[in-house]
């Protein structure tokens, strides 16, 4: 009943069901890019994970200043993540990929903070543990399956192609969610 009555929660649940299906590709590709594409070995893997940490740390400082338009920021962040993933997949320089991973993590961290805030605002406090637990359980299960699929896919497909497809998938999901929110909000107004 709570989800059915809130357009925001419907969009968030769509986000939480679709994004983990693609997120596994990105998680697996971090190491693959560092080792196979950029030939940077373990240092490259560590650097890419450090870039993710830098981006998440920066998103902490930014996200606490966001008060309005949180759903738009979250969907925009997802769209930006998709574009950045496509950029990483075509990058020829390790330093450029490093910087793109910082921006990617910044966009994702900011978007996730917005989504968590919206879930808290839209869900009665008595139901918040259930909703957050459900989102976490479903999201992590789908993420694990996506990572398994990514490993299988990389056996026969070039990493850059998988990365580009994953980035395009993020962008498509963002556009679908924005379209759904736009159509549903117009119907409510009429």
N, C-alpha and C positions, 0 to 999 in steps of 0.2 A: 504493500500500500504506500509506503514511504517513497519508493522509487517511482511508482506509477504517477504519483502526484507532483513530482519534481522533475522538470525538464533538465535542470542542472545535474541531478543524480543520474538520470538516464544517459546523458552524455558522458558522465564520469564512468559509469558502468560499461558503456561501449568502449571507452578509452582503455579501461582496465582489462577488457576481454580481447581487444584487438592488438594493442601495442605489445604485450608480452609475446605474441606469436611472431613478431618481427624482431623483438629485442634480443632473442637468443642468437640471431645471426650476428648482430653487432658484438655481443659478448664473446663469441667464438672468434670473430675476425680480428679482435685486438691483437691477440698473440700471433695469428697467422700473418697479419700485415707486418708486424714487427720482424718476424723471423723469415718468412718466405718472400714477402714483397720488397721490404726495405733492407733485408739482410743485416739487421741490427742486433740479432741475437737476444740474449737475456736482458742486456742493457736496454734494448729497444722496447721490450715488453714492459720493463720497469718504468721507462720514460713515458710510455703511453698510459700506463695506470697512474703515474704521477700527474699527468695532464688531466685525467679524469678527476683526481682528487683536488687539483687546483680549481677546476671549473666548479665542482660542487661547493668548495669553500667560498668562492666568489658569489655563488648563487645564494648562499646563506645571508650575505650582507644586503643583497638586492631585494630578495623576496620579502623581507620584513618591512619594506617600505611600500609594498603594493597593497592597496586597500580596495580599489575598484577595478572592475573589468577582469576579474581573476580567471573566468572561463575563457575569455578571449586571449589572455596571456598564455594560458595553458595550451590552448589549441595552436596559437601562434608559435609557441615554443616547440611543439611537436612538428609543425611544418618546417621550422628552422632546423630541427634535428635531422629531418629527412634530407633537406638540401645539403647540410654539412656532411652527412654520411655519403651522399653522392659525390661531394667534393673530395672527401678522403679517398674514395674509391678510384678517382682519376688523378690524384696527386702523385707527382714524381719525386717529391722531396720530403725527406723525413721531418724536417723542421716545420714545413707547411702542415703536414699531417698532425704533428704535435700540437700546433696552434689550433687547428680545427677541432681536435679532441677536447681542448680546453673550452672552446666555444660550445661544442656539442654538450658537454657535461654541464656547463653553465645554463644553457637553454633547458636541458632536461631537469636539472635541479630546481630551477625557478618554476617550471611548469608543474612539477610534482608537489612543490610547496603550495602552489595555488590550488591544486586539486585536493590536497589534504585539508586545507582551510575550508574549501567549499563543502567537502563531506561533513566537516564539523558544523558548519553553518546550516546545512540542509537536513541534517539527521538529528532527531531528538536524542538528547544525551543518554537516555537509557538504552538506545539501540546502537550507539556508536561502537561499542566493543564488537558487537555482532557484525556490523557492516564492515569495519576495518579488518576484522578477522576473515570474513568472507572474501573481501577484495584481495587480501594477502594470500590466502590459500589458493584461490583460483589463479591469481596472477603468477605465483611461484610455480604452480603445476604447469601452466601453459608455457612459462619461460623455460622450464626444464625440458619439456617436449620440443620446444623450438630449438634449443641448443643441440639436442639429439639430432633433429632434422638437419640443422646447419652442418654438423659434423659429417653426416651422410652425404649431404649435398656437395660439400667441398671435396669429396672423393672424385667427383667427375666434372666439377664446374670451377672455372677460374675464380679466385677470391675476389678480385675486383668486380667481376660480374655479379657475384652474390651480394657484395656490399652495395653496389649501385641499385640492385633490385630491392634490397632492404630499405635503402634510403628513399627510393621511390614509393615503396609501400608505406613508410611513415608519412610521407607527404599526402598520399592518397587517403589514408585514414584520417589525417587532419582535415582534409577537404570534405570528406564524408561526414565527419562529426560536425563541422561548421555548417554544412548544408542541412543536416538534420536539425540542428538547433535553430537555424534560420527559418526553416519551413514550419517547425512546431511552434515557434514563438509567433509567427504570422497567424497561424490558425487560432492561437489563444486570443489574439487581439481582435479577430473578426467574429 
